């Protein structure tokens, strides 16, 4: 089963990494043509999107996986899709209508009274992303990774191409007059980023519609009530969890001096983006693991598989941490020179991301046991920690305080998740071995810091040796059949291609 999970993770990862890396090309580009304060606008606005997505999808993605997996016939599964898709689509349309109705007050309240277009464009992006959430979930549930990634990659290519066109080509075309002249306005600033994203989100919807043939959005009220009972705790926990991830941006914006806040926000957002590889791994693991762990496991198989999965997740995450943290000066080149002053918080951000993945692993037991109320306890506790530590640390340490608050919050949630697991659904996590990988990673990172005074080439060779040492230790201690994993991935890719000609 673990080999199957590894294969699914690799398929989503190898495919999705192309889309993600294309999208992250915008980070080195935009941080070189924008000031930290201008980039802070993008960081600020994009921090609001995940929060709105969680609210408007009602936890229906996980609910769809759970109830589609229980469906006894194709017709019943189709009814689950139609009901969940209709529910989130109607919510998206209502949200967009309210945003347009109260556009000026919302723009003034968020500090964008001079650019109300930012608000309606971001609201439209949110609405389109909500409408496409369940169709994307259906592709994952059906194992159609090829189609899933094809749409994702196409969307990202459109977004990146339009964004670069707007800032690189459009000013020159407008200067020569003609039809492009009315489209360029230097005062529009970050608005071109949002316009490109909006076009890409609309294209995504068009590309997904063929996959939804024969399944019109139609609500079965009885089924919807049942799904909502399951999903509502996930909605509440999702709100708190997303706030945990993104409220630090708002804390920086409002707790730091006004003349420093947007610049600090831009630097913080850019440094968080540097951890792209670790975020990619966590994302591709989530895409594979969520439907995997919510299928028809019996308890004995589930606890054994989940315990092993957490250990291997930690191994890979610590290895990625070492690669990024030991070669931080190279990864810093991803962002512009004005943003590199914040690179010192990168190890803290990376460790926080690892703990976020640990919390994800520790969440599968209550989702599988239909005890989703525990998600509220974990994320609610995390939100209290996030707000408290940000209030205490951001006025004192600026964006570095926000990074430490993120780490402490995720550590607290991991601790509470483990406590609840031991009390209600004991899973045999191998803590001594998991802890040994964290300790070895910390020791090797510390050794890497001691080489900082060496010339570049010897330092890089030693750091590469530290990464290799960790990897070799893990492979030998766990007796990992690397060849078997590669064959599993290749077999999974072949199977996926056969299902998605």
PERAHU-V83151 format. One record per pair of residues at least 12 apart in sequence whose C-alpha atoms are under 10 Angstrom apart, sorted by the first residue. I is the first residue (numbers start at 1). J is the second residue. Records with the same first field share a line. If there is no record, write none. Layout:
I=J / J
//
This chain:
1=292 / 301 / 302 / 305 / 309
2=304 / 305 / 306 / 308 / 309 / 312 / 485
3=481 / 484 / 485 / 486 / 487 / 488 / 489
4=288 / 292 / 485 / 488 / 489 / 491 / 492
5=285 / 288 / 289 / 292 / 293 / 305 / 309 / 488 / 489
6=285 / 288 / 289 / 309 / 312 / 485 / 486 / 488 / 489 / 492
7=288 / 485 / 486 / 487 / 488 / 489 / 490 / 491 / 492 / 493
8=143 / 145 / 284 / 285 / 287 / 288 / 289 / 292 / 488 / 489 / 492 / 493 / 496
9=281 / 282 / 283 / 284 / 285 / 286 / 287 / 288 / 289 / 292 / 489 / 492
10=281 / 284 / 285 / 288 / 485 / 486 / 488 / 489 / 490 / 492 / 493
11=145 / 146 / 149 / 284 / 288 / 489 / 490 / 492 / 493 / 494 / 496
12=140 / 145 / 146 / 148 / 149 / 281 / 283 / 284 / 285 / 286 / 287 / 288 / 493
13=149 / 280 / 281 / 282 / 283 / 284 / 285 / 287 / 288
14=149 / 280 / 281 / 284 / 489 / 493
15=145 / 146 / 148 / 149 / 150 / 152 / 153 / 284 / 493
16=145 / 146 / 148 / 149 / 150 / 152 / 153 / 280 / 281 / 283 / 284 / 287
17=149 / 153 / 276 / 277 / 280 / 281 / 283 / 284
18=149 / 152 / 153 / 156
19=149 / 150 / 151 / 152 / 153 / 154 / 155 / 156 / 157
20=152 / 153 / 156 / 276 / 277 / 279 / 280 / 283
21=153 / 156 / 276 / 277 / 280
22=153 / 156 / 157 / 159 / 160 / 161
23=153 / 155 / 156 / 157 / 158 / 159 / 160 / 161
24=156 / 160 / 273 / 274 / 276 / 334
25=160 / 164 / 334 / 335
26=159 / 160 / 161 / 163 / 164 / 193 / 334 / 335
27=39 / 269 / 270 / 271 / 273 / 274 / 334 / 335 / 336
28=270 / 273 / 274 / 332 / 333 / 334 / 335 / 336 / 337
29=163 / 164 / 167 / 334 / 335 / 336
30=42 / 163 / 164 / 167 / 190 / 193 / 270 / 335 / 336
31=266 / 267 / 270 / 334 / 335 / 336 / 337 / 338 / 339
32=334 / 335 / 336 / 337 / 338 / 339
33=167 / 168 / 336
34=189 / 190 / 266 / 336 / 338
35=262 / 263 / 266 / 267 / 336 / 338 / 339
36=260 / 261 / 262 / 263 / 264 / 265 / 266 / 267 / 268 / 269 / 270 / 336 / 338 / 339
37=259 / 260 / 261 / 262 / 263 / 264 / 265 / 266 / 267
38=189 / 190 / 262 / 263 / 265 / 266
39=189 / 190 / 262 / 263 / 264 / 265 / 266 / 267 / 269 / 270 / 339
40=190 / 249 / 253 / 261 / 262 / 263 / 264 / 265 / 266 / 267 / 268 / 269 / 270
41=112 / 118 / 189 / 190 / 191 / 262 / 263 / 265 / 266
42=118 / 189 / 190 / 191 / 193 / 194 / 265 / 266 / 269
43=246 / 249 / 250 / 262 / 265 / 266 / 267 / 268 / 269 / 270
44=110 / 246 / 247 / 249 / 250 / 252 / 253 / 262 / 265 / 266 / 269
45=110 / 118 / 119 / 122 / 190 / 194 / 249 / 250
46=122 / 194 / 246 / 249 / 269
47=242 / 243 / 245 / 246 / 247 / 248 / 249 / 250 / 269
48=122 / 123 / 126 / 242 / 243 / 246 / 247 / 249 / 250
49=122 / 123 / 125 / 126 / 127 / 129 / 242 / 246
50=126 / 129 / 238 / 239 / 242 / 243 / 245 / 246
51=126 / 238 / 239 / 240 / 241 / 242 / 243 / 244 / 245 / 246 / 247
52=92 / 95 / 123 / 126 / 127 / 130 / 239 / 242
53=88 / 92 / 126 / 127 / 128 / 129 / 130 / 131 / 133 / 238 / 239 / 242
54=130 / 234 / 235 / 236 / 237 / 238 / 239 / 240 / 241 / 242 / 243
55=88 / 91 / 92 / 130 / 235 / 236 / 238 / 239 / 242
56=87 / 88 / 89 / 90 / 91 / 92 / 93 / 94 / 95 / 126 / 127 / 129 / 130 / 131 / 235
57=84 / 85 / 87 / 88 / 89 / 91 / 92 / 129 / 130 / 131 / 133 / 134 / 231 / 235 / 238
58=84 / 87 / 88 / 91 / 227 / 228 / 231 / 232 / 233 / 234 / 235 / 236 / 238 / 239
59=84 / 88 / 227 / 228 / 230 / 231 / 232 / 233 / 234 / 235 / 236 / 237 / 238 / 239
60=81 / 83 / 84 / 85 / 87 / 88 / 133 / 134 / 137 / 224 / 227 / 228 / 230 / 231 / 232 / 234 / 235
61=81 / 84 / 85 / 88 / 133 / 134 / 135 / 136 / 137 / 138 / 231 / 234 / 290 / 291
62=134 / 137 / 227 / 230 / 231 / 234 / 235 / 290 / 291 / 294 / 367
63=80 / 84 / 226 / 227 / 228 / 229 / 230 / 231 / 232 / 234 / 294 / 367
64=77 / 80 / 81 / 83 / 84 / 85 / 134 / 137 / 138 / 141 / 227 / 231 / 291
65=80 / 81 / 134 / 137 / 138 / 140 / 141 / 142 / 290 / 291 / 292 / 293 / 294 / 295
66=80 / 141 / 227 / 230 / 231 / 290 / 291 / 293 / 294 / 295 / 296 / 367 / 368 / 370
67=80 / 81 / 223 / 226 / 227 / 230 / 294 / 295
68=80 / 81 / 138 / 141 / 142 / 295
69=141 / 142 / 291 / 294 / 295 / 296
70=294 / 295 / 296
77=138
78=138 / 212 / 214 / 215 / 216
79=215 / 216 / 217 / 218 / 219 / 220 / 223 / 224
80=215 / 218 / 219 / 220 / 223 / 224 / 227
81=134 / 135 / 137 / 138 / 212 / 215 / 216 / 217 / 218 / 219
82=134 / 135 / 212 / 214 / 215 / 216 / 217 / 218 / 219 / 220
83=134 / 215 / 216 / 217 / 218 / 219 / 220 / 221 / 222 / 223 / 224 / 227
84=133 / 134 / 135 / 217 / 218 / 219 / 220 / 223 / 224 / 227 / 228
85=130 / 131 / 132 / 133 / 134 / 135 / 138 / 215 / 216 / 217 / 218 / 219
86=131 / 134 / 216 / 217 / 218 / 219 / 220 / 224
87=131 / 134 / 217 / 218 / 219 / 220 / 224
88=127 / 130 / 131 / 132 / 133 / 134 / 217
89=127 / 128 / 129 / 130 / 131 / 132 / 133 / 134 / 217
90=127 / 130 / 131 / 217
91=127 / 130 / 131
92=123 / 124 / 126 / 127 / 128 / 129 / 130 / 131
93=124 / 127 / 128 / 130 / 131
94=127
95=123 / 124 / 126 / 127
96=120 / 121 / 122 / 123 / 124 / 125 / 126 / 127 / 128
97=120 / 123 / 124 / 127
98=123
99=119 / 120 / 121 / 122 / 123 / 124
100=116 / 119 / 120 / 121 / 123 / 124
101=120
102=120
103=116 / 117 / 118 / 119 / 120 / 123
104=116 / 117 / 119 / 120
106=119 / 120
107=119 / 120
114=187 / 188
115=187 / 188 / 189 / 190 / 191
117=188 / 191 / 194 / 195
118=188 / 189 / 190 / 191 / 192 / 193 / 194 / 195
119=191 / 194
120=194
121=191 / 194 / 195 / 196 / 197 / 198 / 199
122=191 / 194 / 195 / 197 / 198
123=198
124=194 / 197 / 198 / 199 / 201 / 202
125=194 / 195 / 197 / 198 / 199 / 200 / 201 / 202
126=198 / 201
127=201 / 202
128=198 / 200 / 201 / 202 / 203 / 204 / 205
129=198 / 201 / 202 / 204 / 205
131=205
132=201 / 202 / 204 / 205 / 206 / 207 / 208 / 209
133=205
135=148 / 205 / 208 / 209 / 211 / 212
136=148 / 149 / 151 / 152 / 208 / 211
137=287 / 291
138=211 / 212
139=208 / 211 / 212
140=287 / 288 / 290 / 291 / 292
141=287 / 288 / 290 / 291 / 292 / 295
142=291 / 499
143=288 / 291 / 495 / 496 / 499 / 500
144=495 / 496 / 497 / 499 / 500
145=287 / 288 / 493 / 496 / 497 / 499 / 500
146=493 / 496 / 497 / 498 / 499 / 500 / 501
147=207 / 208 / 211 / 496 / 497 / 499 / 500 / 501
148=208 / 500
150=207
151=203 / 204 / 205 / 206 / 207 / 208
152=200 / 201 / 204 / 207 / 208
153=204
154=200 / 203 / 204 / 207
155=197 / 199 / 200 / 201 / 202 / 203 / 204 / 205 / 207
156=196 / 197 / 200 / 201 / 204
157=200
158=196 / 197 / 199 / 200 / 201 / 203 / 204
159=193 / 194 / 195 / 196 / 197 / 198 / 199 / 200 / 201 / 203
160=193 / 196 / 197 / 200
161=196 / 200
162=192 / 193 / 195 / 196 / 197 / 199 / 200
163=192 / 193 / 194 / 195 / 196 / 197
164=192 / 193 / 196
165=192 / 196
166=183 / 184 / 191 / 192 / 193 / 195 / 196
167=184 / 186 / 189 / 190 / 192 / 193
170=183 / 184 / 185
171=183 / 184 / 185 / 186
172=184
229=372
230=367 / 370 / 371 / 372 / 373
231=367 / 370 / 372 / 373
232=372 / 373 / 376
233=371 / 372 / 373 / 374 / 375 / 376 / 377
234=367 / 371 / 372 / 373 / 374 / 375 / 376 / 379
235=372 / 375 / 376
236=373 / 375 / 376 / 377 / 379 / 380
237=372 / 373 / 374 / 375 / 376 / 377 / 378 / 379 / 380 / 381 / 382 / 383
238=375 / 376 / 379 / 380
239=376 / 379 / 380 / 383
240=375 / 376 / 377 / 378 / 379 / 380 / 381 / 382 / 383 / 384 / 386
241=356 / 375 / 376 / 378 / 379 / 380 / 381 / 382 / 383 / 410 / 413
242=379 / 383
243=379 / 380 / 382 / 383 / 386 / 387
244=379 / 380 / 381 / 382 / 383 / 384 / 385 / 386 / 387 / 405 / 406 / 409 / 410
245=353 / 356 / 382 / 383 / 386 / 406 / 409 / 410
246=386 / 406
247=383 / 386 / 387 / 390 / 402 / 406
248=265 / 268 / 386 / 387 / 389 / 390 / 391 / 394 / 399 / 401 / 402 / 403 / 405 / 406
249=261 / 262 / 264 / 265 / 266 / 268 / 269 / 390 / 399 / 402
250=265 / 390
251=265 / 386 / 387 / 390 / 391 / 394 / 395 / 398 / 399 / 402
252=264 / 265 / 268 / 390 / 391 / 394 / 395 / 398 / 399 / 400 / 401 / 402
253=265 / 394 / 399
254=394 / 395
255=390 / 391 / 393 / 394 / 395 / 396 / 398
256=394 / 395 / 396 / 397 / 398 / 399
257=395 / 398
260=398
261=398 / 399
263=338 / 339
264=339 / 342 / 398 / 399 / 400
265=398 / 399
266=338 / 339 / 399
267=335 / 336 / 338 / 339 / 340 / 341 / 342 / 343 / 399
268=339 / 340 / 341 / 342 / 343 / 345 / 346 / 349 / 398 / 399 / 400 / 402 / 403
269=339 / 342 / 399
270=332 / 334 / 335 / 336 / 339 / 340 / 342 / 343
271=331 / 332 / 334 / 335 / 339 / 340 / 341 / 342 / 343 / 344 / 345 / 346 / 349
272=342 / 343 / 345 / 346 / 348 / 349 / 350 / 353 / 403
273=334 / 335 / 346 / 349
274=324 / 328 / 331 / 332 / 333 / 334 / 335 / 343 / 346 / 349 / 350
275=320 / 321 / 324 / 325 / 328 / 331 / 332 / 346 / 347 / 349 / 350 / 353
276=324 / 331 / 350
277=317 / 320 / 321 / 323 / 324 / 350
278=316 / 317 / 318 / 319 / 320 / 321 / 323 / 324 / 350 / 351 / 353 / 354 / 357
279=317 / 320 / 350 / 353 / 354 / 356 / 357
281=313 / 316 / 317 / 320 / 357
282=313 / 316 / 317 / 353 / 354 / 356 / 357 / 358 / 360
283=357
285=313 / 357 / 360 / 361
286=357 / 360 / 361
289=306 / 309 / 360 / 361 / 364
290=360 / 361 / 363 / 364 / 367 / 368
292=364
293=305 / 306 / 361 / 364 / 365 / 367 / 368
294=364 / 365 / 367 / 368 / 369 / 370
295=368
296=368
297=368
298=368
299=365 / 368 / 369 / 425 / 427
300=427
302=364 / 365 / 368 / 427
303=364 / 365 / 425 / 426 / 427 / 428 / 429
304=427 / 428 / 429
305=427 / 428 / 429
306=361 / 362 / 364 / 365 / 427 / 428 / 429
307=361 / 362 / 427 / 428 / 429 / 430 / 431
308=427 / 428 / 429 / 430
309=361 / 429
310=357 / 358 / 359 / 360 / 361 / 362 / 429 / 430 / 431 / 434
311=358 / 361 / 429 / 430 / 431 / 433 / 434 / 435 / 437 / 478
312=434 / 474 / 478
313=354 / 357 / 358 / 361 / 434
314=354 / 355 / 357 / 358 / 434 / 435 / 437 / 438
315=434 / 437 / 438 / 441 / 470 / 471 / 474 / 475
316=354 / 437 / 471 / 474
317=350 / 351 / 353 / 354 / 355 / 357 / 358 / 438
318=350 / 351 / 354 / 437 / 438 / 439 / 440 / 441 / 442 / 467 / 470 / 471
319=437 / 438 / 441 / 466 / 467 / 468 / 469 / 470 / 471 / 474
320=350 / 354 / 467
321=346 / 347 / 350 / 351 / 353 / 354 / 441 / 442 / 445 / 467
322=347 / 350 / 441 / 442 / 444 / 445 / 448 / 463 / 464 / 466 / 467 / 468 / 470
323=445 / 463 / 464 / 466 / 467 / 468
324=346 / 347 / 350
325=343 / 344 / 346 / 347 / 348 / 350 / 351 / 445 / 448 / 449 / 463
326=347 / 444 / 445 / 446 / 447 / 448 / 449 / 451 / 452 / 459 / 460 / 462 / 463 / 464 / 466 / 467
327=448 / 459 / 460 / 463 / 464
328=343 / 344 / 346 / 347
329=343 / 344
331=343 / 346
332=346
342=399 / 400
344=400
345=399 / 400 / 401 / 402 / 403 / 404
346=400 / 403
347=403 / 445
348=400 / 403 / 404 / 405 / 406 / 407 / 408
349=400 / 402 / 403 / 404 / 405 / 406 / 407
350=403 / 407
351=404 / 406 / 407 / 410 / 411
352=403 / 404 / 405 / 406 / 407 / 408 / 409 / 410 / 411
353=406 / 407 / 410
354=407 / 410 / 411
355=406 / 407 / 408 / 409 / 410 / 411 / 412 / 413 / 414 / 415
356=406 / 407 / 409 / 410 / 411 / 413 / 414
357=410 / 414
358=410 / 411 / 413 / 414 / 415 / 417 / 418
359=378 / 379 / 410 / 411 / 412 / 413 / 414 / 415 / 416 / 417 / 418
360=414 / 417
361=414 / 417
362=413 / 414 / 415 / 416 / 417 / 418 / 420 / 421 / 427 / 429
363=375 / 378 / 414 / 417 / 418 / 421
365=417 / 421 / 424 / 425 / 426 / 427
366=417 / 420 / 421 / 424 / 425
369=425
371=424
374=417 / 420 / 421
375=417
377=413 / 416 / 417 / 420
378=412 / 413 / 414 / 415 / 416 / 417 / 418 / 420
379=409 / 410 / 412 / 413 / 416 / 417
380=413
381=409 / 412 / 413 / 416
382=406 / 408 / 409 / 410 / 411 / 412 / 413 / 414 / 416
383=409 / 410 / 413
384=409
385=405 / 406 / 408 / 409 / 410 / 411 / 412 / 413
386=402 / 404 / 405 / 406 / 407 / 408 / 409 / 410 / 412
387=402 / 405 / 406 / 409
388=405 / 409
389=401 / 402 / 404 / 405 / 406 / 407 / 408 / 409
390=402 / 403 / 404 / 405 / 406 / 409
391=405
392=405
393=405
433=477 / 478
437=470 / 473 / 474
440=469 / 470 / 473
441=466 / 467 / 470
443=466
444=463 / 465 / 466 / 467 / 469 / 470
445=463 / 466 / 467
447=462 / 463 / 466
448=460 / 462 / 463 / 464 / 465 / 466 / 467
449=463
451=463
//
